[in-house]
Amino acid sequence: GLTGEGAGRWCGGALEAIPEDRWQEEPACLPCTLRLDRGGAALLLLDGSGRTLAFEGAFPLIHGSNGEDGTLQGLFELAGVPLIGCGTLSSALCMDKDRSHKLAALAGVPSPRGIVLEPGFSPAELRRGAEAVGFPLFVKPVRAGSSFGVSRVEGPEQLDGAVRAALAYDRRVLLEEAVSGFEVGCAVLGSEELTVGLVDEIQLSGGFFDFEEKYTLKTSAIHCPARIPPEAAARVQEAARTIFRALDCRGFARVDLFLTPEGALLFNEVNTIPGFTPHSRYPTMMQGAGLDFTSLVSRMIRLGVGA
């Protein structure tokens, strides 16, 4: 997403063409690239005309690799373009489950017990790592989003297939304990002064919050506010603030944690580009804190472009 008068002209066309994946067929849709010379945010149209379109700031909304992992953010920062949301460093850190967990632990918020298998690990290392973590466990790519490549493993016979699935998305694999309890999330907004939303809760009927459940909620439900005592919700919000700052986040992000039956909080991950339809978790949590969708987006843009 781009903000500014030029951006409005550049992305002309019917909005329904985007979810229908025919936006590129619109007559008003021209190929373009970002001008990398610093000093003025502009797109260079690749139609042979040499024309440029100026804009005020970039609002990355692409999930996963090459969108949420710092690569796109680095491109805009290299060109000196004001960026709405987390920057290069925080985006890269939050995509990396190993490094984000280590930094959160240093800030006082522990993560589930886990072992990272480096490229070239042997079958013996895999078995030893799984035995050290204990079954059931999760096998995850260290860097991926939307639960791609994540498997719940009940016993040794499922390990090889789960590892192959994880390796399809990253060279490094995380073996992580299956935590008793449930997942809670907290929306965070701001840079110097932080605003937190209501805490929400994911209720699962079985399995885990995989890609299908995240986007269809076939057998799961999301409760906002979470069905937890006020003091527990306050602890989740404080942990979210701590992690947001420890991972150098700015603008906005959603922090996800596990709440165990004993009341312990364990850090799961940060989504630097959370889902953002009017019914998604992040705007719903902020709605509960008094920010409607339009006001929320306006604040996010002002935080990014300094308006």
C-alpha positions in Angstrom: 0.0 0.0 0.0 1.2 3.5 -0.8 0.0 6.8 0.7 -0.2 10.1 -1.3 -1.9 11.6 -4.3 0.2 9.8 -6.8 -0.5 6.5 -5.2 -4.2 7.0 -5.8 -3.7 7.5 -9.5 -1.3 4.5 -9.8 -3.7 2.0 -8.2 -6.8 2.9 -10.1 -9.3 0.2 -10.9 -12.0 -1.8 -9.2 -11.2 -2.9 -5.6 -12.9 -6.3 -6.2 -10.2 -7.0 -8.8 -7.7 -7.5 -5.9 -9.3 -10.5 -4.1 -10.3 -12.0 -7.5 -6.6 -11.8 -8.5 -7.2 -9.9 -11.7 -5.9 -6.5 -10.6 -3.0 -6.8 -13.0 -5.4 -7.0 -15.9 -6.9 -3.5 -15.2 -6.1 -1.0 -18.0 -5.1 1.5 -15.3 -2.5 -0.9 -13.9 1.0 -0.1 -15.1 4.2 -1.9 -14.2 6.5 0.3 -12.1 9.4 0.2 -9.8 10.6 2.2 -6.8 13.1 4.9 -7.5 16.1 4.2 -5.3 17.6 7.7 -5.3 17.1 9.2 -1.9 15.4 12.5 -1.3 12.0 11.9 -2.9 9.7 8.9 -2.6 8.5 8.1 -6.2 7.6 5.3 -8.5 9.1 5.0 -12.0 6.5 3.9 -14.5 7.9 1.1 -16.8 5.8 2.1 -19.8 8.7 3.8 -21.6 7.5 7.3 -20.8 10.0 8.0 -18.0 7.1 9.4 -15.8 7.3 9.2 -12.1 4.6 9.2 -9.4 5.4 10.8 -6.0 4.0 9.4 -2.8 4.3 10.1 0.9 5.0 6.8 2.5 4.9 3.0 2.1 2.5 0.7 4.0 3.7 -2.9 3.5 0.8 -5.4 3.8 2.5 -8.5 2.3 2.6 -11.4 4.7 5.5 -13.9 4.9 8.8 -14.1 3.1 9.9 -11.0 1.0 7.1 -8.9 2.6 7.1 -9.3 6.4 10.7 -10.4 6.9 12.5 -7.1 6.5 13.4 -7.4 2.8 10.7 -5.1 1.5 11.2 -2.8 4.5 14.9 -2.6 3.7 14.1 -1.6 0.1 12.0 1.4 1.3 14.5 2.4 4.0 17.3 2.3 1.4 15.4 4.7 -0.7 14.6 6.9 2.3 10.9 6.3 2.0 8.8 6.8 5.2 7.7 3.4 6.4 4.4 2.6 8.1 5.0 -0.2 10.6 8.0 -2.1 11.7 11.4 -1.5 10.1 14.0 -3.8 8.6 15.6 -5.0 11.9 12.4 -5.7 13.8 10.8 -7.3 10.8 13.7 -9.7 10.4 14.0 -10.5 14.1 10.3 -11.1 14.5 10.3 -13.5 11.6 13.1 -15.5 13.2 11.6 -17.7 16.0 15.1 -18.5 17.4 16.5 -15.0 17.7 13.2 -13.4 18.8 12.8 -16.0 21.5 16.3 -15.4 22.8 15.9 -11.6 22.9 12.5 -11.9 24.6 14.0 -14.2 27.2 16.7 -11.6 27.9 14.0 -9.0 28.4 12.3 -11.3 31.0 9.6 -13.1 28.9 10.6 -16.8 28.4 9.5 -19.0 25.5 8.6 -22.7 25.2 11.5 -25.1 25.5 13.0 -25.7 22.1 16.1 -26.8 20.1 17.2 -25.4 16.7 18.6 -27.8 14.2 21.2 -26.1 12.0 21.6 -27.0 8.2 23.2 -30.3 7.7 21.9 -31.9 10.9 22.1 -35.7 11.1 19.3 -38.1 11.8 20.9 -38.8 15.2 20.9 -35.1 16.0 17.2 -35.0 15.1 16.4 -37.9 17.4 18.4 -36.5 20.3 16.8 -33.1 19.9 13.3 -34.6 19.9 14.1 -36.7 23.0 15.4 -33.7 24.8 12.3 -31.6 24.0 9.9 -34.5 24.6 6.8 -35.6 22.8 4.4 -34.3 21.8 6.3 -31.4 20.2 6.0 -29.0 17.3 8.3 -29.0 14.3 8.6 -25.5 12.8 10.6 -23.6 10.2 12.6 -21.0 12.1 11.5 -18.4 9.6 8.0 -18.6 8.1 4.6 -17.2 8.6 0.9 -18.2 8.8 1.9 -21.6 10.3 3.4 -22.8 7.0 5.5 -25.9 7.5 4.4 -26.3 11.1 3.5 -29.8 12.3 2.4 -31.3 15.7 4.3 -34.5 16.3 3.0 -37.1 18.7 5.8 -39.6 18.4 9.2 -40.5 16.6 7.5 -42.0 13.6 6.1 -38.6 12.6 9.4 -36.7 12.8 10.8 -37.2 9.3 7.7 -36.1 7.5 7.3 -33.1 9.8 11.0 -32.1 9.2 10.6 -32.3 5.5 7.6 -30.0 5.6 9.5 -27.5 7.7 12.6 -27.6 5.4 10.4 -26.6 2.5 10.2 -23.1 4.0 13.6 -22.6 5.8 17.0 -24.2 6.2 16.8 -24.2 10.0 14.2 -26.2 12.0 12.9 -25.6 15.4 11.8 -28.4 17.7 9.5 -26.9 20.3 7.6 -28.3 23.3 3.8 -28.5 23.0 2.6 -26.1 25.7 -0.4 -26.9 27.9 -2.9 -24.0 28.0 -4.0 -21.7 25.2 -2.8 -18.8 23.1 -3.5 -15.2 23.9 -2.7 -12.1 21.8 -2.3 -8.4 22.4 -2.3 -5.6 19.8 0.3 -2.9 20.3 0.3 0.5 18.6 2.9 3.3 18.8 6.6 4.1 18.9 7.7 6.1 22.0 4.3 5.9 23.7 2.5 2.6 23.4 -1.2 1.8 23.3 -2.3 -1.7 23.9 -5.6 -3.3 22.9 -7.8 -5.8 24.7 -6.3 -9.2 25.1 -7.9 -12.0 23.0 -7.9 -15.7 23.4 -7.9 -18.5 20.8 -10.2 -21.5 21.7 -9.3 -24.7 19.9 -11.4 -27.8 19.7 -8.3 -29.9 18.8 -5.0 -29.8 16.9 -3.4 -26.4 16.7 -4.0 -23.0 15.1 -2.8 -23.9 11.6 -3.2 -22.0 8.3 -6.7 -23.3 7.7 -8.0 -22.5 11.2 -6.3 -19.0 11.1 -8.2 -18.0 8.0 -11.5 -20.0 8.3 -12.1 -20.6 12.0 -13.8 -23.9 11.1 -13.5 -25.5 14.5 -11.9 -22.8 16.6 -13.1 -19.5 18.1 -11.5 -16.2 19.1 -12.8 -14.5 22.2 -12.1 -10.8 22.7 -11.8 -9.9 25.5 -10.1 -13.1 26.6 -11.9 -15.2 29.2 -9.2 -14.6 31.8 -9.0 -12.6 35.1 -8.2 -8.9 34.7 -4.8 -9.3 36.5 -3.8 -12.0 33.9 -4.9 -9.7 31.1 -2.8 -6.9 32.5 0.2 -9.2 32.7 -0.3 -10.2 29.0 -0.4 -6.5 28.0 2.8 -5.7 30.0 4.6 -8.7 28.4 3.4 -7.5 25.0 4.9 -4.0 25.6 8.2 -5.5 26.8 8.5 -7.8 23.7 7.5 -5.0 21.4 10.4 -2.8 22.7 12.9 -5.7 23.0 12.5 -6.5 19.3 12.7 -2.9 18.2 9.1 -2.8 16.9 7.5 0.4 16.0 4.1 1.5 14.6 2.1 -1.6 15.1 2.3 -5.3 15.7 0.4 -8.2 17.4 2.2 -10.1 20.2 1.1 -13.7 20.7 1.8 -15.7 23.9 0.8 -18.9 25.6 -1.0 -18.8 29.0 -0.4 -22.1 30.9 -2.8 -23.6 33.5 -0.4 -22.6 36.2 -0.6 -18.9 35.0 2.8 -18.7 33.4 3.2 -16.6 30.2 5.4 -17.9 27.4 6.3 -15.9 24.3 5.2 -17.4 21.0 5.7 -14.8 18.2 5.2 -11.3 17.0 3.2 -10.6 13.8 4.6 -7.4 12.4 1.9 -7.4 9.7 -1.2 -8.9 11.3 -4.4 -9.5 9.5 -6.2 -6.2 8.9 -9.7 -6.6 7.7 -12.3 -4.9 9.9 -13.0 -8.3 11.5 -9.3 -9.4 12.1 -7.8 -9.9 15.5 -5.7 -6.7 15.6 -8.4 -4.1 14.8 -10.9 -6.0 17.0 -8.5 -5.7 20.0 -8.0 -2.0 19.3 -11.8 -1.5 18.8 -12.1 -2.8 22.4 -9.6 -0.2 23.5 -11.7 2.6 21.9 -10.1 2.9 18.5 -12.5 2.3 15.6 -11.0 1.0 12.3 -10.8 4.3 10.5 -9.2 6.1 13.5 -6.7 3.2 13.9 -5.5 3.2 10.3 -5.2 7.0 10.5 -3.0 6.8 13.6 -0.9 4.1 12.0 -0.3 6.3 8.9 0.5 9.4 11.0 3.0 7.3 13.1 4.8 6.3 9.9 4.9 9.5 7.8 5.2 11.8 10.8 2.1 13.8 9.9 
